[in-house]
Amino acid sequence: MAAEQMAEDWERTGQELPPRPLDAIDRDILRILQTDGRASIRSVAERVHVSRANAYARINRLMEDHVIRGFGARINHERAGQGASAYITLKIVQNSWRTVREQLQELPGATHIALVSGDFDVLLLVHAPDNRTLRELVLTRLQSIPEVLSTRTLLVFEETDLDQTAPPAP
């Protein structure tokens, strides 16, 4: 059975894919692509000392196995007009994670959602143009989700990207 078909079968049943063992070359490829998601296959191949065909096959396999979830740009949210950021903790009805997650994914400005342990159940990171929009998101959108029992909003005053390759924030 092809790796892509296996991944689809696992997703359909709601199960997690088993971890994929990575060798040193795979880890080097991942490091390069995390630093520069626009790196060419040729550049990656040269840097990890394999043929272009080998690098291409490895990257495709990492994508098919869902090790690489996608490629994107790192955004300076403040410069992009999203100057208000907050981590929002949510307590939710037991066994409602999948339902709540689907609704949170639809929220404008939601950039990270995590099911966690501790005093709350979900940690949500959102970016909004201003505090008024953020307030509306919390008081109107989040608190109207029936499975959300309570929320707590933690405003972000300043962020530091720990990725060493990202330019420092102004």
C-alpha positions, 0 to 999 in steps of 0.5 A: 500500500502506498504511503499516501494511501496509508496516511489517508486511511489513518486520517479517515479513522481519526488515528495518528500516523506512527512516527517516521524514523528519520536518518541524519540526511532527513534531519538535515533536509528538515533543518534546511527547509525550516530555515528556508522553505524556498530552498531549491531541490538542487541547493538542498541536495548540494548541502546534504551531499546527495543527488537531486533525485535522492533529495527530491524523493526524500522531500516527497516522502517526508511530505507524504508521511506528514513529517513536512506539513507544509511550507509558509512564510513567517509573518510579522503580525504587527507589520501586517496590521495584526497588532493585538495578539493574545493567548486564550485559554479555554475550558471545554466540555469533556470529550468535545475537543474535535468539535471545538477544534473545528470551530476554532480553526474557523476563527479569524486570526487563529494561528495556533491551537493546542489541546493541553493538560493542566488547569485548562484544556485548550491554548489558542493563539490569535492575532487581531488588528486591535483590542476591540476586534480581539474583545469581539472575538472572545466575547462574541465568537468564543463564548458562543461556542456551546462546548466552551465553559470558560476563557481567560485571555492573556495579552501579548505585549512583545514576542521574540521568534526563537528561530535563529534564522528569522530577522530580529523584531524591530 
